[in-house]
């Protein structure tokens, strides 16, 4: 890059042509390589300026060296270029391919913000001058640029500005930059750059104009406004110091016009600054006292003291902003409320602008700001500018577009501009189908207000009717294709059109056609739709059509037919003849009788379903009671057996039984098998290992002693408020109390930790932790999901579920949350920090949770909570289908399906039939592996018995476990086995 700049600097300069058109033609005529050299040379010049004048002398010395040195440098440059040629070409080709991909993606979706930023970065890296300008221009038309993007653009253009025309172009860029957001740094850069053009015609007035506008824009900024004041004051002070040496030689009149007036400008700046509450006011006051040769006026002291008092009132809000983290929406909202109470328009506007810099994607903030401007200030340029910026920041919010159209109409903008804004709104990409209905209604209302209905026909009326037609086609085609619905099920736009035709155009024939179309779109069953049509006919039609509409309504309405019948009878009682009355009575009675019959049938059906559900519930309750009794009986039987075994052991001591049971024999065989296997293993490895396998009686005694040694503490439910239940702990923890006590002592005094062990003395993975105070238990709940030896520890309140059966520990919402996203398809290696960095680009992330299993391993799912619905909707549009480490993720608004509790299998028992055993699926429910205890002959399809007469029935199906098989004797089973 530096070599290219040096070679370009040695070339003779070309005289610039006059006029911007000639300059544009010259830029277009330059090849891409020359443009790349220009941008590279600008970057090199920027680096030379940073290195100081010594660098310039070195460059001059290098250019003035003899030919031998130049040849040597050229040969060395050629050799180094030859070494890096392939690597550079490969990287440049890769960048070009990425640029083409980004441009193609932007041609499909021009509102992809990240694509614009990446394209500008690559084009700037490649030095494509014209293309990077075009890319920045296109992005700035669609989006307001951030402070960083504007400063980068401005620095590039400043480094390449060569003459007065280029300086004017930079001035235009500054003007556009300060309109996007209130950025003190951009204003400061603008003022400093304008100082560089002070030698041109009108340069001094330009500098002062820029600084005065900067003060009116950000001069009240309590933390960053000080830099603008100081820069402006230093500029005016430099003029004073430059004029001081010649001031003594001037006449009194000339001195008053030049030096004294300039001195007064500095005094005025000091006094204006000291009258505004700003940080570091004391230092400014001390500087003024030191600089001023005259005593401080009393008015200045009073203004200064008043500003100090105001500063103390504002300090709490400024300190809250300094301590909080971006975007600090809550702190800004409190600050705005405070400013609104005081009522200073300049400060209210400033605090809104400061809040929008960090919360530019919050539609509610834009709505509140624009509403204040519409109702209070009512300044045309300011109001329209804010509305324009609002729709550029949040184009998906239909309320902002609606307010923008109304503001443009309110301030008298031309019809062409308003129509162009409406077309931009249609292409903004709203989130819901109803948003398109709303924006069409706003625009159609505007067109209606333009029509002079005193004329039978006009250009505005024809445009209104054509737009009504276009709106219906747009909703039916474009919107319905995207959302699978038109967004206007009640046909609000057609109703509005019908009212315009009936009331304003006196065209009831067209209104009736529209209402016929409305009713054919599924609205004929609603009483309110018929009554709306009836009221229109009553106001602008005739009695015959009113009666016809009500007769149709009686036959078609299904939600509130009584109301329609009452309206028909009221009309006939007031205006109808006897024949009309009789016909109305007949139709209403017939219709109401049919409706009542349908309602009775529906009620009977519902009652039958309720009774059926009650019978099922009663049957399930009965089955549960029977299972509970059977379980209790088995427990009693098992306790008696254990008691007999213990008595028998105490009586016989360590002597073995003469006839050991089958289970004992199995245990002995397993123990002996393990011992022999271990012995063989040690012999093969050449090591000596002593294995002590005691007799089964000794092993049983050891387990019994271990069980007796474990302390048994009864759970005290009165201490549930100071106790937490800890679960999902690793079973491998040897001393749970020692391991867990340091973790929970952080929350407060730990009275007791009660780990739960099995009968064999193994830790079961959960325990109870009792604290001394209730607030310590509440604080311990925050340790939920903390990793303990590679597993997430679950901490929940200690609640007796027998007394509180409806208590649920699940703390996440299971309903629709419009501000929360559900992400699936994530790679298992994706970390929380990595995903949070991706999501932060689309809004403020309040919480992010990676879903894991009980072992703490990721499942490829995540929930992301944003600050509001608009940010979540924007993130869905930007992130859905994104690729993360070769995984294509899916992003949607969080709406978990309802948890369905599986019904327990019902056991149908006939009266007098023997009770079925309790374990239909085993003692612990249906296992993964279900072993059939029927002979294989019964499971074969070919084993079905042949019928005595006629063909055999269809292939036999293996009976399920839940159905009851026919009783068979041993002889029947023997016959089946012999048939194999």
SVG drawing of the C-alpha trace seen along z (x, -y; Angstrom):
<svg xmlns="http://www.w3.org/2000/svg" viewBox="-103 -56 126 139">
<polyline fill="none" stroke="black" stroke-width="0.4" points="0.0,0.0 2.8,-2.5 4.7,-1.5 1.7,-2.2 1.2,-5.6 4.8,-6.6 4.6,-5.7 1.4,-7.6 2.8,-10.6 5.7,-10.9 3.3,-11.0 2.4,-14.5 -0.9,-15.9 -3.7,-16.4 -5.6,-19.7 -9.1,-19.1 -11.9,-19.9 -14.5,-22.5 -17.9,-21.3 -19.1,-18.2 -20.3,-16.5 -16.8,-16.5 -15.5,-15.2 -18.0,-12.4 -17.2,-11.5 -13.5,-11.4 -14.2,-9.0 -16.2,-6.7 -13.5,-6.7 -10.9,-5.5 -10.2,-1.8 -10.7,0.2 -6.9,0.5 -6.5,-3.3 -9.3,-3.8 -7.7,-1.2 -4.5,-3.2 -6.3,-6.4 -7.8,-4.9 -4.6,-3.2 -2.7,-6.4 -5.2,-8.2 -4.6,-5.6 -0.8,-6.0 -1.0,-9.7 -3.1,-9.4 -0.3,-7.3 2.3,-9.8 0.5,-12.6 0.4,-10.6 4.2,-10.0 5.0,-13.7 7.1,-15.9 10.2,-13.7 8.3,-11.1 7.8,-13.7 11.5,-14.6 12.3,-10.9 9.9,-10.6 11.4,-13.7 14.9,-12.3 13.8,-9.0 12.4,-10.6 15.5,-12.7 18.0,-9.8 20.1,-8.6 19.0,-6.1 21.0,-3.2 19.1,-3.3 15.8,-3.4 16.7,-0.4 17.7,1.5 14.5,0.7 12.5,1.6 14.2,5.0 13.7,5.8 10.1,4.8 9.6,7.0 11.3,10.0 9.1,9.5 6.0,9.1 6.8,12.3 7.1,14.2 3.7,13.0 1.9,13.0 0.1,16.3 -0.9,15.7 -2.3,12.2 -4.1,13.4 -5.8,16.2 -6.9,13.9 -8.2,11.3 -10.1,14.0 -11.7,15.2 -12.7,11.6 -14.2,11.1 -16.3,14.2 -17.6,13.1 -18.4,9.7 -20.4,11.2 -22.3,13.5 -23.1,10.5 -24.3,8.4 -26.5,11.2 -28.0,11.7 -28.7,7.9 -30.4,8.0 -32.9,10.6 -33.3,8.9 -32.1,5.3 -33.0,4.9 -30.2,7.3 -28.3,4.9 -25.3,7.3 -24.8,7.9 -24.5,4.2 -21.9,3.8 -19.8,6.8 -20.0,5.7 -18.6,2.3 -15.8,3.8 -14.7,6.1 -14.9,3.3 -12.9,1.0 -10.3,3.7 -10.0,4.2 -9.8,0.5 -12.8,0.3 -13.4,-3.4 -16.6,-3.8 -18.1,-0.5 -17.6,-1.3 -19.1,-4.7 -22.1,-3.2 -22.5,-0.5 -22.4,-3.2 -24.9,-5.4 -27.3,-2.5 -27.1,-1.5 -27.6,-5.1 -30.8,-5.3 -32.2,-2.3 -30.9,-2.6 -29.6,-5.3 -25.9,-4.7 -24.2,-4.4 -21.6,-6.8 -18.8,-4.4 -19.9,-3.8 -20.3,-7.6 -16.9,-8.4 -15.2,-5.7 -16.9,-7.0 -16.0,-10.6 -12.4,-9.8 -12.0,-8.0 -13.5,-10.9 -11.5,-13.5 -8.3,-11.6 -9.1,-11.7 -10.3,-15.3 -8.0,-17.3 -9.7,-20.5 -12.7,-22.7 -15.2,-20.5 -14.1,-17.5 -14.5,-19.7 -18.0,-20.5 -18.7,-16.8 -17.4,-16.2 -19.6,-19.0 -22.6,-17.3 -21.7,-14.0 -21.4,-15.8 -24.8,-17.3 -26.3,-13.8 -24.5,-12.3 -25.7,-14.8 -29.3,-14.1 -29.3,-10.4 -28.6,-10.5 -27.4,-13.1 -23.7,-12.3 -21.4,-14.8 -18.3,-13.2 -19.6,-13.8 -20.4,-17.4 -16.9,-17.8 -15.3,-16.3 -17.5,-18.6 -16.4,-21.7 -12.7,-20.7 -12.9,-19.9 -14.6,-23.2 -11.7,-25.0 -9.4,-23.6 -11.4,-25.5 -11.1,-28.9 -8.9,-30.2 -11.6,-29.8 -14.2,-32.4 -16.7,-32.5 -14.6,-30.0 -14.9,-31.9 -18.7,-32.2 -18.9,-28.5 -16.9,-27.6 -19.0,-29.7 -22.2,-28.4 -21.2,-24.8 -20.3,-25.4 -23.5,-27.3 -25.6,-24.5 -23.5,-22.0 -24.3,-23.9 -28.0,-24.0 -28.0,-20.3 -25.7,-18.8 -24.6,-21.8 -27.0,-20.8 -25.5,-17.3 -24.4,-17.2 -21.5,-14.7 -20.4,-15.3 -21.5,-18.8 -18.4,-20.2 -16.1,-19.2 -18.1,-21.2 -18.1,-24.3 -14.3,-24.1 -13.5,-23.5 -15.6,-26.6 -14.1,-28.7 -10.5,-27.6 -11.2,-28.6 -12.4,-32.1 -9.6,-32.5 -7.0,-31.6 -8.3,-34.5 -8.0,-36.8 -4.4,-35.8 -3.6,-36.2 -5.0,-39.7 -3.4,-40.8 0.0,-41.8 -1.4,-44.3 -4.2,-45.6 -1.9,-48.2 -1.2,-49.8 -4.9,-50.1 -6.9,-53.2 -9.6,-53.1 -12.4,-52.7 -10.6,-49.9 -9.7,-48.2 -13.3,-48.3 -14.5,-46.8 -11.9,-44.0 -10.1,-43.1 -12.7,-44.2 -15.6,-42.6 -13.6,-39.3 -12.8,-39.5 -16.5,-39.9 -17.2,-36.7 -15.0,-34.7 -16.7,-36.4 -20.1,-35.5 -19.1,-31.9 -17.9,-31.6 -21.1,-33.2 -23.4,-31.0 -21.6,-27.9 -21.7,-28.8 -25.5,-29.3 -26.0,-25.7 -25.8,-22.7 -22.8,-20.7 -20.2,-18.4 -17.0,-20.1 -18.6,-23.5 -16.3,-24.5 -13.2,-24.0 -14.8,-26.2 -15.6,-28.9 -12.1,-28.9 -10.7,-29.1 -12.9,-32.1 -11.8,-33.9 -8.2,-33.3 -8.7,-34.4 -10.9,-37.4 -9.1,-40.7 -12.3,-42.2 -14.2,-41.3 -16.9,-38.7 -20.3,-40.4 -23.1,-39.7 -25.4,-38.4 -22.9,-35.8 -22.5,-34.6 -26.3,-34.3 -26.6,-32.3 -23.7,-30.1 -25.2,-29.4 -28.6,-28.6 -26.9,-26.2 -25.2,-24.5 -28.5,-24.0 -30.0,-22.5 -27.0,-20.2 -27.7,-18.7 -31.2,-17.8 -30.0,-16.2 -27.1,-14.3 -29.0,-11.3 -30.3,-10.5 -26.9,-11.1 -25.3,-8.9 -27.8,-6.2 -27.0,-6.3 -23.2,-6.1 -23.6,-3.1 -26.0,-1.1 -25.1,0.9 -26.4,0.2 -29.1,-0.2 -30.3,-1.6 -33.9,-1.9 -35.4,-2.0 -33.0,-4.7 -33.7,-6.8 -37.5,-6.4 -37.1,-7.7 -35.0,-10.6 -37.6,-11.4 -40.4,-11.4 -38.4,-13.9 -37.8,-16.2 -41.4,-16.0 -42.5,-17.3 -40.1,-20.2 -41.3,-21.0 -38.2,-22.4 -38.6,-21.5 -34.9,-21.7 -33.9,-19.4 -36.9,-17.0 -35.8,-16.7 -32.2,-16.1 -33.0,-13.3 -35.2,-11.6 -32.3,-11.8 -29.8,-10.4 -32.1,-7.5 -32.7,-6.7 -29.0,-6.4 -28.9,-3.3 -32.5,-2.2 -33.1,-2.9 -34.9,0.4 -37.6,-0.3 -40.8,-1.3 -42.5,-2.5 -39.8,-5.1 -40.1,-6.4 -43.9,-6.6 -43.7,-8.5 -41.1,-11.0 -43.1,-11.6 -46.3,-12.0 -44.7,-14.7 -43.5,-16.5 -46.9,-16.2 -48.8,-17.6 -46.4,-20.1 -43.8,-21.5 -45.5,-21.1 -42.4,-22.2 -42.7,-20.9 -39.0,-20.1 -38.4,-18.6 -41.5,-16.5 -41.1,-15.1 -37.4,-14.4 -38.2,-12.4 -40.9,-10.4 -38.6,-9.6 -35.9,-8.4 -38.4,-6.3 -39.5,-4.3 -35.9,-3.8 -35.0,-2.4 -38.1,-0.2 -39.5,0.4 -41.5,3.4 -43.7,1.3 -46.9,0.3 -47.8,-2.3 -44.8,-4.4 -45.7,-4.3 -49.3,-5.3 -48.1,-8.2 -45.7,-9.3 -48.4,-9.4 -50.7,-11.4 -47.9,-13.8 -47.1,-14.4 -50.8,-15.1 -51.0,-17.3 -48.1,-19.5 -49.3,-19.7 -46.8,-17.7 -47.6,-17.0 -49.6,-13.9 -46.7,-12.4 -44.4,-12.4 -47.1,-10.8 -47.8,-8.1 -44.1,-7.3 -43.9,-6.9 -46.9,-4.6 -45.3,-2.4 -42.2,-2.2 -44.4,-1.1 -45.8,1.8 -42.3,3.0 -41.1,2.7 -42.0,6.3 -44.6,6.2 -44.8,9.0 -48.5,9.7 -51.1,9.7 -53.3,7.3 -50.6,4.7 -51.1,4.4 -54.9,3.9 -54.1,1.0 -51.7,-0.8 -54.1,-0.4 -56.9,-1.9 -54.7,-4.9 -53.8,-5.6 -57.4,-5.1 -58.7,-7.5 -56.1,-10.1 -57.3,-9.6 -61.0,-10.0 -60.2,-13.3 -58.7,-14.5 -62.0,-13.9 -64.6,-16.7 -67.8,-14.7 -69.9,-17.7 -68.8,-16.8 -70.2,-13.7 -66.9,-12.6 -63.3,-13.7 -59.8,-12.5 -59.4,-12.0 -62.6,-9.9 -61.4,-7.6 -58.1,-7.2 -59.8,-6.4 -61.9,-3.7 -58.9,-2.2 -57.0,-2.1 -59.9,-0.3 -59.7,2.3 -55.9,2.6 -56.1,3.0 -58.5,5.9 -56.3,7.6 -53.1,6.9 -54.6,8.5 -55.9,11.5 -52.7,12.2 -49.6,10.7 -50.6,10.9 -52.5,14.2 -49.6,15.8 -47.2,14.8 -49.3,15.3 -51.9,17.9 -54.5,15.3 -55.7,12.0 -55.6,10.3 -59.0,8.9 -61.6,11.6 -64.3,9.1 -63.7,7.3 -63.1,3.9 -61.8,2.3 -64.8,3.5 -67.1,2.1 -65.3,-1.2 -65.7,-1.3 -69.4,-0.5 -69.9,-3.3 -68.2,-5.7 -70.3,-4.7 -73.6,-4.8 -73.1,-8.0 -70.8,-10.1 -71.4,-9.0 -75.2,-8.0 -74.4,-4.8 -76.4,-2.1 -76.2,0.3 -72.4,0.5 -72.7,0.7 -75.1,3.7 -72.7,5.5 -69.9,5.0 -72.0,6.3 -73.0,9.3 -69.3,10.0 -68.7,9.6 -71.4,12.1 -70.1,14.7 -66.7,14.6 -67.9,16.5 -69.4,13.6 -73.1,14.5 -73.3,16.4 -72.5,13.4 -75.4,11.2 -73.3,8.1 -72.4,8.2 -76.1,8.4 -77.0,5.6 -74.2,3.4 -75.6,3.9 -79.2,3.3 -78.2,0.0 -76.6,-1.1 -79.8,-0.3 -81.9,-2.1 -79.8,-5.2 -79.3,-5.3 -81.5,-2.6 -85.2,-1.7 -87.5,0.5 -87.8,3.2 -84.0,3.9 -84.0,3.6 -86.7,6.3 -84.8,8.5 -81.6,8.2 -83.2,9.1 -85.0,12.2 -81.7,13.4 -80.1,12.7 -82.8,14.8 -82.0,17.8 -78.2,17.5 -77.2,16.2 -75.9,18.9 -74.3,17.0 -77.1,14.7 -80.3,15.4 -82.6,14.1 -81.2,10.6 -81.8,10.6 -85.3,11.9 -86.0,9.1 -84.8,6.5 -87.0,7.9 -90.1,8.0 -89.4,4.4 -89.2,3.2 -92.4,5.0 -94.2,3.7 -93.2,0.1 -93.6,0.2 -94.9,3.5 -98.4,4.6 -100.3,7.5 -99.0,9.9 -95.4,8.8 -96.0,9.3 -97.4,12.8 -94.5,13.8 -92.0,12.4 -93.6,14.3 -93.6,17.5 -90.0,17.3 -88.7,16.3 -90.6,19.0 -89.5,21.7 -85.9,20.5 -85.8,20.2 -87.4,23.7 -84.7,25.2 -82.0,23.3 -83.4,24.5 -83.5,28.1 -79.9,27.9 -78.9,26.4 -80.7,29.2 -78.9,31.9 -75.6,30.2 -76.3,29.9 -77.3,33.6 -74.1,34.6 -72.0,32.5 -73.8,33.9 -73.1,37.4 -69.4,36.6 -69.3,35.2 -71.0,38.3 -68.6,40.5 -65.6,38.6 -67.0,38.9 -67.4,42.6 -63.9,43.0 -62.6,40.9 -64.5,43.0 -63.2,46.2 -59.6,44.9 -60.1,43.9 -61.4,47.3 -58.4,49.0 -56.0,46.8 -57.6,47.7 -57.3,51.4 -53.7,51.0 -52.9,49.1 -54.5,51.8 -52.6,54.5 -49.3,52.6 -50.0,52.1 -50.7,55.8 -47.4,56.7 -45.5,54.3 -47.0,55.9 -46.2,59.4 -42.6,58.3 -42.1,56.7 -43.3,59.9 -40.9,62.0 -37.9,59.7 -38.9,59.9 -38.9,63.7 -35.5,63.7 -34.0,61.5 -35.4,63.7 -34.1,66.8 -30.6,65.2 -30.6,64.2 -31.6,67.8 -29.1,69.7 -26.2,67.1 -23.7,67.6 -24.6,71.2 -25.8,71.8 -29.2,73.3 -29.3,76.9 -31.3,76.2 -30.4,72.8 -33.0,71.1 -32.7,70.7 -31.7,67.0 -28.9,67.9 -27.6,70.5 -27.6,67.9 -25.7,65.4 -23.2,68.0 -22.6,69.1 -22.2,65.5 -19.8,64.7 -17.8,67.9 -17.8,67.1 -16.5,63.6 -13.8,64.9 -12.7,67.5 -12.7,65.0 -10.6,62.6 -8.2,65.4 -7.7,66.3 -7.1,62.7 -4.5,62.3 -2.8,65.5 -2.6,64.4 -1.2,61.0 1.4,62.5 0.3,60.6 -0.8,61.9 -4.1,60.6 -5.9,61.7 -9.7,61.8 -11.8,62.1 -15.2,63.3 -17.1,64.0 -20.1,66.3 -23.5,64.9 -24.5,64.7 -21.6,62.4 -22.3,60.2 -25.9,59.8 -24.8,59.0 -22.4,56.3 -25.2,54.7 -27.6,54.9 -25.0,53.3 -24.3,50.5 -28.0,49.8 -28.3,49.7 -25.4,47.3 -26.9,44.8 -28.8,42.1 -32.5,42.0 -34.0,38.5 -37.7,38.1 -38.6,35.2 -40.1,32.3 -42.6,30.6 -42.8,27.5 -39.3,26.6 -40.1,26.7 -39.8,22.9 -36.1,23.0 -35.3,26.2 -34.5,26.7 -34.6,30.0 -31.4,30.7 -31.4,33.3 -29.6,34.5 -26.4,34.9 -23.7,37.3 -24.0,40.7 -20.2,40.9 -20.0,38.3 -18.6,40.2 -19.3,37.6 -22.2,35.4 -22.4,33.3 -18.8,32.3 -19.0,31.6 -22.2,29.5 -21.8,27.6 -19.3,25.0 -21.6,24.4 -24.6,23.5 -22.9,21.7 -22.5,18.8 -26.3,18.3 -26.4,18.4 -26.1,20.6 -26.5,24.3 -28.2,26.2 -28.2,29.6 -27.6,31.5 -29.5,34.8 -28.3,36.9 -30.5,39.8 -29.0,43.3 -30.3,46.6 -30.6,49.8 -27.1,50.8 -25.7,47.5 -25.2,45.9 -25.9,42.2 -29.2,41.7 -28.3,38.3 -30.5,36.0 -30.6,34.5 -32.3,31.9 -30.5,28.7 -31.9,27.0 -30.9,23.3 -31.3,21.2 -33.3,18.4 -35.9,18.4 -34.1,15.7 -31.1,18.1 -33.3,20.8 -34.7,18.3 -31.2,17.2 -30.1,20.9 -32.7,21.3 -30.4,19.1 -27.9,22.0 -30.3,23.9 -28.5,25.4 -25.0,24.9 -22.6,27.5 -21.4,30.0 -18.8,32.5 -20.0,32.2 -23.8,32.3 -26.3,29.4 -27.5,29.4 -31.3,28.8 -32.4,26.7 -36.1,26.4 -38.3,25.4 -39.2,28.2 -42.9,28.7 -45.0,31.6 -46.8,32.7 -49.3,34.7 -50.6,31.4 -49.9,29.4 -50.6,31.8 -50.7,28.9 -47.3,27.6 -44.9,27.5 -41.3,26.6 -41.1,25.9 -40.2,22.2 -40.3,21.6 -43.4,20.4 -45.3,22.8 -47.4,20.2 -46.7,17.9 -44.0,15.3 -43.6,12.9 -40.4,11.4 -38.7,14.8 -37.2,17.0 -36.8,20.7 -33.7,21.8 -33.1,25.4 -30.4,27.1 -27.5,25.6 -24.2,27.4 -23.5,29.1 -20.2,27.2 -21.9,23.8 -21.3,21.9 -23.6,19.4 -21.2,16.5 -20.9,17.3 -24.7,17.5 -25.2,14.3 -22.8,12.4 -24.8,13.5 -28.1,12.5 -26.9,9.1 -26.6,7.9 -30.4,7.8 -31.4,6.3 -30.9,6.3 -30.6,9.9 -32.1,10.0 -31.6,13.7 -30.2,16.7 -30.6,20.3 -29.0,23.4 -31.2,26.5 -29.3,29.4 -30.1,32.9 -29.9,34.0 -26.2,34.7 -25.5,31.1 -24.9,32.1 -26.3,29.6 -29.3,30.7 -28.8,28.2 -31.7,26.0 -31.8,22.5 -34.2,19.9 -33.3,16.2 -35.3,13.5 -35.2,10.0 -36.3,6.7 -39.4,6.3 -41.5,8.0 -40.1,5.9 -36.5,6.9 -37.6,10.6 -39.4,10.3 -36.5,8.6 -34.2,11.4 -36.5,14.1 -36.3,12.5 -32.5,12.1 -31.5,15.4 -33.9,18.0 -31.9,20.2 -28.6,18.9 -25.6,21.3 -23.5,21.8 -20.6,24.2 -22.2,26.0 -25.5,26.3 -28.6,24.6 -30.5,23.3 -34.3,22.7 -35.5,19.6 -39.2,19.0 -41.2,17.2 -41.4,19.3 -44.7,21.1 -44.1,24.5 -46.8,27.1 -49.0,28.0 -47.8,30.8 -50.0,33.9 -50.2,36.1 -50.5,39.7 -53.5,41.5 -52.9,44.6 -54.1,47.8 -57.5,48.7 -58.2,52.1 -61.6,53.4 -62.9,56.0 -66.2,57.7 -68.4,58.1 -67.3,61.1 -64.2,61.7 -60.9,62.1 -58.8,59.0 -56.0,58.5 -52.5,58.1 -51.3,54.6 -48.1,54.5 -49.6,54.4 -46.3,52.9 -44.1,53.9 -43.6,52.3 -42.0,49.2 -44.2,48.7 -43.7,49.8 -40.0,50.6 -38.0,50.2 -37.8,53.9 -41.0,55.9 -40.6,59.6 -43.5,61.7 -44.2,64.6 -46.3,66.4 -44.9,69.4 -43.5,68.5 -46.1,70.7 -48.8,68.2 -46.8,65.3 -46.6,66.9 -49.2,66.0 -49.2,69.5 -50.1,71.0 -53.7,70.0 -56.1,73.0 -58.0,74.0 -61.7,73.6 -63.8,76.7 -65.9,75.6 -64.8,73.1 -61.5,71.4 -59.3,70.4 -59.8,66.9 -57.3,64.1 -53.8,64.2 -53.7,64.2 -52.5,61.1 -50.4,61.4 -52.6,60.1 -51.3,57.0 -50.4,56.9 -53.3,54.7 -55.9,57.1 -56.9,60.2 -56.0,63.5 -58.4,66.5 -57.7,68.9 -55.9,72.1 -55.0,75.1 -51.6,76.9 -52.9,79.4 -53.7,76.7 -50.2,75.3 -48.7,78.8 -50.8,79.2 -49.6,75.9 -46.0,76.7 -46.3,80.1 -47.7,78.4 -44.4,76.7"/>
</svg>
